[in-house]
Amino acid sequence: MTGLWETVPRLLGDNRYLVLATADRQGRPWATPVFFAALDEDRLFWVSAPDSRHSRNIAERPDVAITVFDSHAPIGGAEALYLEATAGPADDLLTALDTLNARVPPGKELTGDNLAPSGPLLVYRADVRRHFILIGGRDSRFDNVTDGRLPVTRDQ
């Protein structure tokens, strides 16, 4: 089926928060919402305190799961993007800050003063390995009764 990939950049562009799922060394899960900006469909950025629980988890286990969705969608009308990724501190701060600052309101831009070592925040990035979209239950394009996830790749 063609055209499903188009959901990926649209949801990344339309939504400002993602739910980041991490796990500590013992495998205890943790999920947290974070403001994010996408460089493209394969790299996302956010800022967090390095001592926050999800940041500590990423330091121990860089594999993460991410969900992007509109929490205001009516029941039965939800769209969602699920991502499998590897996360860690951003290696290109200039690109990360430019990407993040393009999404924040005027006057709220991040600067080097906000970032470690002088500031309280660290810029993180997620390198996406796999993309999935939500297929709602009883979707006429599919033979499904309940909601499901469908892996998607760029249209060739």
Secondary structure, 3 states (H helix, E strand, C coil): CCCCCCHHHHHHHHCCEEEEEEECCCCCEEEEEEECEEEECCEEEEEECCCCHHHHHHHHCCEEEEEEECCCCCCCCCCEEEEEEEEEECCCHHHHHHHHHCCCCCCCCCCHHHECCCCCEEEEEEEEEEEEEEECCCCCCCCCCCCEEEEECCCC
